């Protein structure tokens, strides 16, 4: 099965055809390649509300249900991925001030 062309859009970086889906785990938007593939690690389905939903194919849930199709997340296939975010993980953190007294309970 293939997504409807009304869901089709293009990646801003590489112009590849993609669809935007909502993850079933937390409702975040995720770009997925438009073309279904057997090597894909996500299952996409269209909900009753017309929105595309995506879930990860895992060892616990490897089966593809009727109405779903396998696809690949576009982040894994994009030849021009976005630059990494600077989200305070491992770099130097800039100190903006000093707490005058220790925390007390």
N, C-alpha and C positions, 0 to 999 in steps of 0.2 A: 504494500500500500504506500501511497505517496501523499504528502500533505497537499491541500488545496492551494492553487496558485494565488488565492487572495491573501495567504499568509506569507507569500514570498517577498523577501526584501534582499538587499545586498550589503555585504560587509563594507564598512567605510574605508578599511585599509587595503583590502585585496580585491574588492568588487565581486567576490564569490557569492553565489546564491545561498541564502540562509533563511531560517525561520526562527522567530523568537518564541520560546516556550517558558512556562512557569514550572519550577521544580516542585515535585510532590512533597519533598521533604520540608522545605521552608518557604515556598512561594516566591522565590527569587527568579528573576528573568535570566535565561540562559540561551545564548545563540547556538543553534544546531544546524549542521549542514542540511541543505534542502534534499539532496539525493539520499535515499535509503541505502545502507550497505550492510552486508552480513558481518563485517568486522567491527561494526559499531558496538559501543559499550553502554548505550542508553536506549531506552524504549520510549517512543513518542506515541501519544494518542490524542485524539481530539475529544474534548469533553462535550457534554450535552449543551454547555453554554457557548460552544464554538471556539473556545480557547484551546491551544495546544498545551499539553502537559507532558513533562519528561521525568523519567525515573531512571536510576542507575541499574543496569543489569548486573546482579551479583551472584555469587555461588549459592546464596540462600534463595534467590529468586531469579533463576536463569531462564525461565520460560517466557516466551513472547505470547501474550494473550491475543485473542481475536480483536481486531481493531487497532492493534499496536504495530509499529514497525521499528526496526533497528536503524539507528543513525549514529553519527559521530559528533561529539561536541565540536563546535567550530574552533574553539581555542586550541584544540589538539591538531588541527589541520591548517590553520591560517599561516601562510608564509610570511606575514607581516604582523606578528603578535604585538600587543601594546607593551610599552615599557613597563618594567616592574614598579609596583607602588612602593613608596617610601612610608611604610606604616609602622615606624618605631619598633621594628623587630630586633635587628641586630646591630644597627648603626649607632653612632654617637648621639646621645640625646642632649639637646641644649637645655641647660638649667636656666630658668627665668627668675628664680628667686629662692630664698632660703626660708624654711619654716622657722619662726622665731622661738617657739617652744615645742617640746615633744608632745605627742598626743597623750591625753590623759583620759581615763575612763571614770 
